[in-house]
Amino acid sequence: TIHVISYETDTDYCISVTDDGVGFDTNILLDERKHIGLRNIRSRLESMVNGSLSIESTIGKGTKVQLTIPKEHTQ
């Protein structure tokens, strides 16, 4: 099951994507040379809107990806 939620805080716009799938070891993401797509997304978010991307995953429980864009860069 996949859930996509968007919301805002006083300072940020946020998009959260979660699933209840098999999950994975997030330590494999530390070597971004092997994950150029993630590196590109993080770099573009940071350079264009000072945003961020975070990934949390638990084996056997699922994964959550959080995209955050500060409001100060969208007004």
Secondary structure, 3 states (H helix, E strand, C coil): CEEEEEEECCCEEEEEEEECCCCCCHHHHHCCCCCHHHHHHHHHHHHHHCCEEEEEEECCCEEEEEEEEEHHHCC
